């Protein structure tokens, strides 16, 4: 069984999902833990709103380095959006 360690904590499930998905996009296996009452009532402040992000122990250092870069804003796309985020021509949303 893998050992998991907490690497980050944010207020609210939505913020936690964004951080978790960012880690996953970087190849880090991550999951969220939040007090069930906080999730049920959609709390985003206080102890019940705190959501913690966990990663496998062997990925802890890599995850922490990625999160530190994220906090410093080093992953900003800046101007000139990459082609992969431009909707395709047959995108039903823009048609």
Beta strands, then each sheet from edge to edge (+ up, - down):
strand 1: 4-11
strand 2: 30-34
strand 3: 50-56
sheet 1: 1+ 3- 2+
end
